[in-house]
Amino acid sequence: MPTQYGVNPNQDVSLLDILDVILDKGVVLRGELIISIADIDLIYLDLRLLITSVDKLMESNERKIIGEEDTKWSIDQKRAAGSS
């Protein structure tokens, strides 16, 4: 019986299937690394990793740009209405 994620626990899953899902949906990993000696922090690393396909990244950027243009147009329209 499939789980809520549509995966049958008795079904074998290959590395290719996992990569296909990761590249289709995308994965964000975040972590922090602190290197210290005698309770004195010497190095702090804030790590962020995005794994996705180029196509999905471009789609996301296009939506973001379109959203920014809509917001900018809306602000410009409000300014024009206020100055009339």
Sine and cosine of phi, psi and omega as CSV:
sin_phi,cos_phi,sin_psi,cos_psi,sin_omega,cos_omega
0.00,0.00,0.77,-0.63,0.00,-1.00
-0.92,0.39,0.55,-0.84,0.06,-1.00
-0.99,0.14,-0.06,-1.00,-0.01,-1.00
-0.90,0.44,-0.34,0.94,0.00,-1.00
-1.00,-0.03,0.03,1.00,0.04,-1.00
0.99,0.16,0.31,0.95,0.00,-1.00
-0.95,-0.32,0.77,-0.64,0.06,-1.00
-1.00,0.07,0.86,-0.51,-0.06,-1.00
-0.89,0.46,-0.36,0.93,0.01,-1.00
-1.00,0.03,-0.07,1.00,-0.05,-1.00
-1.00,-0.03,0.68,-0.74,0.07,-1.00
-0.96,0.28,0.68,-0.74,0.02,-1.00
-0.89,-0.46,0.80,-0.61,-0.02,-1.00
-1.00,-0.04,0.25,-0.97,0.05,-1.00
-0.88,0.48,-0.57,0.82,0.02,-1.00
-0.89,0.45,-0.65,0.76,0.05,-1.00
-0.89,0.46,-0.67,0.74,0.00,-1.00
-0.91,0.42,-0.72,0.70,0.02,-1.00
-0.89,0.46,-0.61,0.80,0.02,-1.00
-0.88,0.47,-0.70,0.72,0.01,-1.00
-0.92,0.38,-0.68,0.73,-0.01,-1.00
-0.88,0.47,-0.71,0.71,-0.03,-1.00
-0.95,0.31,-0.49,0.87,0.01,-1.00
-0.97,0.26,-0.70,0.72,-0.07,-1.00
-1.00,-0.08,-0.59,0.81,-0.06,-1.00
1.00,-0.04,0.47,-0.88,0.01,-1.00
-0.67,-0.74,0.68,-0.73,0.09,-1.00
-0.88,-0.48,0.81,-0.59,0.06,-1.00
-0.90,-0.44,0.67,-0.74,-0.01,-1.00
-0.67,-0.74,0.64,-0.77,0.01,-1.00
-0.37,-0.93,0.27,-0.96,0.04,-1.00
-0.80,-0.61,0.62,-0.78,0.04,-1.00
-0.76,-0.65,0.84,-0.55,0.02,-1.00
-0.85,-0.52,0.83,-0.55,0.06,-1.00
-0.96,-0.27,0.85,-0.53,-0.04,-1.00
-0.68,-0.73,0.45,-0.89,0.08,-1.00
-0.77,-0.63,0.77,-0.64,0.01,-1.00
0.81,0.59,0.71,0.70,0.01,-1.00
0.87,0.50,0.41,0.91,0.10,-0.99
-0.91,-0.42,0.89,-0.46,0.00,-1.00
-0.94,0.34,0.84,-0.54,0.01,-1.00
-0.98,-0.20,-0.66,0.75,-0.05,-1.00
-0.71,-0.71,0.73,-0.68,0.07,-1.00
-0.82,-0.58,0.83,-0.55,0.04,-1.00
-0.87,-0.49,0.80,-0.61,0.11,-0.99
-0.96,-0.27,0.95,-0.31,-0.13,-0.99
-0.97,-0.24,0.72,-0.69,0.08,-1.00
-0.68,-0.73,0.73,-0.68,-0.05,-1.00
-0.72,-0.69,0.79,-0.62,0.06,-1.00
-0.91,-0.42,0.82,-0.57,0.05,-1.00
-0.87,-0.49,0.89,-0.45,0.04,-1.00
-0.33,-0.94,0.14,-0.99,0.05,-1.00
-0.99,0.12,0.39,-0.92,0.00,-1.00
-0.89,0.45,-0.62,0.78,0.01,-1.00
-0.86,0.51,-0.72,0.69,0.00,-1.00
-0.91,0.41,-0.61,0.80,0.02,-1.00
-0.91,0.42,-0.67,0.74,0.02,-1.00
-0.91,0.42,-0.65,0.76,0.05,-1.00
-0.87,0.49,-0.68,0.73,0.00,-1.00
-0.89,0.45,-0.68,0.73,0.02,-1.00
-0.91,0.42,-0.64,0.77,0.02,-1.00
-0.89,0.46,-0.68,0.73,0.02,-1.00
-0.90,0.43,-0.63,0.78,0.00,-1.00
-0.91,0.41,-0.70,0.71,0.00,-1.00
-0.90,0.44,-0.69,0.72,0.01,-1.00
-0.89,0.46,-0.67,0.74,0.03,-1.00
-0.89,0.46,-0.64,0.77,0.02,-1.00
-0.92,0.39,-0.64,0.77,0.02,-1.00
-0.91,0.42,-0.65,0.76,0.04,-1.00
-0.89,0.45,-0.67,0.74,0.01,-1.00
-0.91,0.42,-0.69,0.72,0.00,-1.00
-0.89,0.45,-0.69,0.73,0.01,-1.00
-0.88,0.47,-0.66,0.75,0.00,-1.00
-0.90,0.44,-0.67,0.74,0.02,-1.00
-0.91,0.41,-0.70,0.71,0.02,-1.00
-0.88,0.48,-0.63,0.78,0.00,-1.00
-0.91,0.41,-0.65,0.76,0.02,-1.00
-0.92,0.40,-0.63,0.78,0.02,-1.00
-0.90,0.43,-0.67,0.74,0.00,-1.00
-0.90,0.43,-0.62,0.78,0.01,-1.00
-0.94,0.35,-0.56,0.83,-0.01,-1.00
-0.96,0.28,-0.49,0.87,-0.04,-1.00
-1.00,0.08,-0.16,0.99,-0.03,-1.00
-0.97,0.25,0.00,0.00,0.00,0.00
